[in-house]
Amino acid sequence: MSSATRIPIIDLAGLRAGDPAALARVGREIYDACTTIGFFYVVNHGVPQLVIDTAEAGASTFFSFSTEMKRRVAVNARHRGFNALGDATMYQAKRPDYKEFFSIGLELPEADPDVIAGQPLRGPNNWPDFMPALRIMLYPYYEALAVCGADLLRAVAVGLGIDEHFFASRYTKRMQRTQMVYYPTQPPQSGEDQFGVAPHTDYGCITLLWQDQVGGLQVREIANDTWIDAPPIPGSFVVNVGDLLARWTNDRFRSTLHRVINTSGRERYSIATFYDPTYGASVDPRELGTAEANLRYQPIAAGDYILGRINDSMGYRKKLAEGSAT
């Protein structure tokens, strides 16, 4: 059996068409995937191919600029902007990830009440003045992925046996983040402890990943405790459970280790979208059916949890913390 078929492939066409039977089926399939391997593919997801292709073109153009130019939009305190090679080190990793990435979030003006109040990670995006087209190439993708994420969470809710609209009220001002990621050709002498992305779990609720045809994503299959490939499947997104959703489900859902190793000899591109709730949304396992006697986690604000995890892994966050302490 190929690696691709060991990770379930779930068709969202019927769900998007409003078929109740399809919603129930997808809910069951997602529940099965999330309680076993923690990963699945989705096809017929509704994101237009032109939107994907345009975002991919935006990524390849942006990363072709010099590092000096890209640093003009270096990541800021709102976690928006460019991260160079060496800026991100996964927890317990020996070396920084061998990647560059550019992050955006929900576009909010400086006059927004939450921005004025100083809510972390909120505000306008850090768009490059040397590539003004990036905004119109990438932000439609961001918005389209929000629609797909909302569809997925309807099915997640149905699979958990709760109201299909449960998550909608927790996403009224979503903390969604989208990252264009560039993996340079990895030097053959870089060693076995050098990863495009070191083994890690994601921080948030669900992640939706577009990947090009180069490959390199690997998933730790829990049942066999082995690494398996998650190869590119045209027209699909790879979806996985993050730590926040695992916590919300009291660990019924699996937040699974994954990594990227780019030994292809080619450059690799991907676009990762972390579809996460409103900052102040309460993540309480009891609301997803966990009995008080079985409760493993106390309620926490979604944004507080995500911010803490970002602070642990991003080099620029450590520098900000050190600066505030001096």
N, C-alpha and C positions, 0 to 999 in steps of 0.2 A: 504494500500500500504506500502511495507516495505521501510525502509530507503534507502536500496541499490538501489531500483528502482526509488526513488525520486531524486537520483543523477544519471544523464545520464550515460549510458555505451556505448562507441563509439568503433566500430570495425575498426581497421586500416589496415586490410588485403588488401583491394582493393587499398588503397592509396599507400602502399608499393609495390604493384605489378605494379604500374605505370598506373592505370586505371584513365583517366581524369574524368569520371563520378563519380567514387568513391572519388576522390580528392574534387570535387565540393560538394558531399554529406557530407563528413566529415567536410569540411569547414563550411557548413550550420549548422551542428550539434554542432560543437565547438562554432560557433558564438552564437547560441541559449543558450548553457550552460554558456558561459562567460558573456552574457548580463543579465542572470537571477541569477542563484545560484553561479556562479563563480568556480564551481567544476565539474569534470567529471572523470569517469574511462576510461582507454583505455585497450583493449584486442587485441590480435594478433599484438602486438607492435614490434615484431622482435627481442627482446632481448632474447638470448637463455637462457633456464631455467638453464643450467649448469653454466652459468655466474652468474646468480642470486644466485643459491645455494652456489656457491663458495664464493661470497661476504658475504652471510649470515654466512657461516662457519667462515670466517675471522673475522666478527664482534663478534660472540659468543666467539671465542678464545681470541681475543684481550681484551675484557672486563672482561674475567675471571682472568686476571693478577691483582695483588694487585694494589691499588691506588698509592702506593709508586713507583712501577715499571712503571706504566703508566705515572706518572708525569715526567719521564725521557724524554718524548716527549711532554711536556706541550705546549699548544698553543703558537705560537710565533707571532711576529709583522705582519707576513704575513697571519695571520688567518689560520695557518696550525698546526694541532696537536690535543692533548687531552685536553678536558675541563671536569673538575671534577664536582661533585654535587655542586651546588651553584654558578657556574661560569657564568650562564646566567639568567638574569631577564628580562622578557618581559616588555616593556613600560607599565606603570600604574599598573603592578602586585605588589601585596603586599609581595610576597615571591619568592625566586629564583625557577626556574624550578627543578623538581625532576628527573633529568636525567644526564647521562654522554654522551659525544659525541666526535667523532674524525673526523677532517675535512681535506680534501685534495682539491687541485685545479689543474689547468693545470700545468703539469710538465715542468718547464723551468729551464735551467741551469743558473748558476751565470753569465755566459758570454752573456746571452741574452740581446739585446740592451735595452729593457724595464726594466729589472732587474738592469742593470748597471745605468740606468737613475733614479732609485729609484721609479719607478711607484708602488704605494701601492698595496699590496696583491699579488704581483708577485714573482715568484722564485721557487726553488725546494720544494718538499713536505718534511714533517718532519716525515719520516718513522721510526718505532721503530727498534733499533738494536737487541732488545730482541725477536723480531718476524719478521725476514727478509722476511718471506713468505707473509706478509700482502700486500706488494706491488703487487705481482703477483696474489693475490687473489682479490684485490679491484680495481686496476687500469683498468683492462679490463672492469669491470662494468662501471666505469666512462666513458670510451670511447664509450661503447655501448649505454649508455644513451644519449650521445651527438648526435648520429645518430638518435635516437628516438625523441629527442628534435627538431632536424632540420626538421624531417618529420612533427611534430606537428606545427611548425611555418610556414611551407609551407601552411598547411591547414588554419591556423589563417589568413594568408595573403589573401588567396582566399576568406575566409568568410568575410573579411573586404573590398573586392572588389578591392584589389591592386595586383600588380604582385606577383606571387607565390614565386619568389626568392628575394623579398625585404629584408628579414631579413638576408639572407646569407652573404651579404656584411657587415653587422653589427656584424657578428660573426666570423670574420677571425682569431681572437685570443681571444677566448671566456673567460669570467670571471666565467665560470661554477665552482660551488663548490658542492662537495658531502660529506655528513656527515653520518657516522654510528652512530646510536643513541641507547642507552641502558637505559631502564626505570626499575630500581629496583622495587621489590614489594613495593607498597606504604603502609606505616603503616596506619591501619584503624583509628587511632586517629589523623591523620595529619590535619584534618579540611577541611572545604569546600573551603578555599582559597589556598590550596595546589594542584598544578596541575603538571602532567608530563611535559606539556607545557601549560603555561597560555594562555588565549585567545589573539590572535594576528593575524595580516596579514603578509604575507611574503613580503620581500623587493623588490625582483627582478622581472624578466619577467614571467617565468613559473616555477613551481615546479613539479617534478615527484617523487612520493613517493612509495617505496615498503614497505609493512608492513607485519609482521608475522600474525599468525592466532589468536593472543590474543585479538586484538581489542582495542578500547579506543579512536580512533579518532572521534571527533565530529565537525560538521560544523554548523555555524549559518545560518539557512535558512532565507533569507531576506524577502521572501514573507509573512511568518508567524511569523517572529521574534522569532523563537524557535530553540533550539539545536536539531539536528538530528544526528544519528550515520552514520559514513562512514565505514561500516564493511569491513573486508578483503574479497576480491573476488579472488579466486585462479587464477593465470595467468594474473593478472591485475596490473596496476599502477594507483594510484590516482593522478590526475593532477589538479592544481589550478592556478588561475591568481594571480600574485604578484602586489605590488603597482606600480612598474615601468611600467608594461604593462597597468595597469589601467590608469596611467598618460599618457602614449603614445597614448592611445585611447581616451583621453579626458574624461575619466570616462564612456565610453560606456561599457567597460568590468568591472566586479565587482571583486575587491580584498576582499575576504570574510573572516570574523573572523573564526578561528578554534582553537581547543584546544585538548589536550590529557589528559584523566583521566584514570589512570590504577588502577581500583578497582578489577581486576581479581584475585588477590592473586598470580599471576605469574609474572615472568620477561617478559618484552616486548622488541622486537627489531624492528627497522625500518631503512631504508636507504633513506635519502632525497637528491635529486639532484636539485640544483637551477641553471637552465639553463639560463645564463645571457650573455649579449653582451660583445664585446670588450670594454675595459675601456673607450676609448675616443669616442665611438659611440654616436652620438647626438640623444637624445630622444626628438623628436619634433612632437607634435600631428598633426601639419599641414601636415606632410608627410603621415599620415594615414587617410587623408581626412577631417580633421577638418578645418572649415572655420575660417579665421582670426577673424571675429566678435564673434565667439563662443569659442575662445581660452581661456582655464582655466589655462594652465601651459606654462611657457616659456621653451625653450630648455635647456637641462642639459646633461652633460656627464654621461653616464650610471654608470661608475665607481665611480664618485664623489657622486652620489646619494646613491649607495649601501654602499660605505665606511661610509658615514654619518649615515646610519641606523645601521650598525654593531657597530659603535662607541657608539650608544645610548643604546645598549642592552647587550653588552658583558662586564662582570666585568673586564676582563684583559685589555680591551681597555681603560677603565676609569683609571686603574692603570698606563698604559703607558702614558696617557695624564697628569696625576698628576705628574709623574716622569719627564716629559719634561718641566713642568712648574716650577720645583724647581731647 
